[in-house]
Amino acid sequence: MAEPKAPDSSKAWARVKHALTGRPSRGQWVVAVLFLVLGFAAVTQVRSTNDDDFAGMRRDELVNLLETLDSTDERLTQQRAELSATQRRLQQSSERNQAAIEETRKAADTLALLAGTVPAVGPGVVITVDDPDQTVGASTLLNAIEELRDAGAEAIQVNGVVRVIAQSYVTDSSEGAVRIDGREVKRPFVIEAIGDSHTLDQAVVFRGGLADQVEALGGEVTVDQTDSLEVTALAEEREAEYARPAR
């Protein structure tokens, strides 16, 4: 019996070459078309699944989902409204606190001015009392200070060294000098007062006022109005010895 011949390798390579480079047969075209159809179907299925995740859900499931979304939207809307209301309350509270701080600051500034513990600036008058015969004493200066206060003076100093406040006192010394709060003030007396300059001026020159009193004693009074007067003398801070704030 004759042995089968081994396939010729050159013929095998020739068939492969023909399959790769030769013109495709009808069967090969059919297979290729089938592969294309299957690939297109697979891509379409994947794209459909990615674009529409709810395509396979039942109607009742979709209804439940919509109800859940509506409930979530209502809850978020309510929370947003509550947060907006809280924001408004905090803003109003902050504004009230800021207003209270401003009012407290203004009150503190006013008290400091009245207590004479801070410098003051504003319109006012400069009153010069010439007393060559040294006949103007404590009572005349005190009357002048009271008249200025009645006319609305908010800050007063004498000779640029003594701040006159509510607790200030004016005395005569045995040497003929005048003392304010225990401190000697020399002649001529220069009284500077901050307030409405015209009103303060009239408080000095009205009939029977400071000018007339000083002239009757042999002295002379001059008044200069100014739009900018600076009171720099400061009073010592005093603690109340007996009085306490009422609760």
Secondary structure as the mmCIF struct_conf table of DSSP 4:
data_model
#
loop_
_struct_conf.conf_type_id
_struct_conf.id
_struct_conf.beg_label_comp_id
_struct_conf.beg_label_asym_id
_struct_conf.beg_label_seq_id
_struct_conf.end_label_comp_id
_struct_conf.end_label_asym_id
_struct_conf.end_label_seq_id
HELX_LH_PP_P HELX_LH_PP_P1 ALA A 2 ASP A 8
HELX_RH_AL_P HELX_RH_AL_P1 SER A 9 THR A 21
BEND BEND1 GLY A 22 GLY A 22
HELX_LH_PP_P HELX_LH_PP_P2 ARG A 23 PRO A 24
HELX_RH_AL_P HELX_RH_AL_P2 ARG A 26 ASP A 51
TURN_TY1_P TURN_TY1_P1 ASP A 53 GLY A 56
HELX_RH_AL_P HELX_RH_AL_P3 ARG A 59 ALA A 115
TURN_TY1_P TURN_TY1_P2 GLY A 116 GLY A 116
BEND BEND2 VAL A 118 VAL A 118
STRN STRN1 ALA A 120 ASP A 130
TURN_TY1_P TURN_TY1_P3 PRO A 132 ASP A 133
BEND BEND3 GLN A 134 GLN A 134
HELX_RH_AL_P HELX_RH_AL_P4 ALA A 138 ASP A 150
TURN_TY1_P TURN_TY1_P4 ALA A 151 GLY A 152
STRN STRN2 ALA A 155 VAL A 158
TURN_TY1_P TURN_TY1_P5 ASN A 159 VAL A 161
STRN STRN3 VAL A 162 VAL A 164
TURN_TY1_P TURN_TY1_P6 ALA A 166 GLN A 167
STRN STRN4 VAL A 170 ASP A 172
TURN_TY1_P TURN_TY1_P7 SER A 174 GLU A 175
BEND BEND4 GLY A 176 GLY A 176
STRN STRN5 VAL A 178 ILE A 180
TURN_TY1_P TURN_TY1_P8 ASP A 181 GLY A 182
STRN STRN6 ARG A 183 VAL A 185
HELX_LH_PP_P HELX_LH_PP_P3 LYS A 186 LYS A 186
BEND BEND5 ARG A 187 PRO A 188
STRN STRN7 PHE A 189 ILE A 194
BEND BEND6 GLY A 195 GLY A 195
HELX_RH_AL_P HELX_RH_AL_P5 SER A 197 VAL A 205
BEND BEND7 PHE A 206 PHE A 206
TURN_TY1_P TURN_TY1_P9 ARG A 207 GLY A 208
BEND BEND8 GLY A 209 GLY A 209
HELX_RH_AL_P HELX_RH_AL_P6 LEU A 210 ALA A 216
TURN_TY1_P TURN_TY1_P10 LEU A 217 GLY A 218
STRN STRN8 GLU A 220 VAL A 231
HELX_LH_PP_P HELX_LH_PP_P4 ALA A 235 GLU A 237
BEND BEND9 GLU A 241 TYR A 242
#
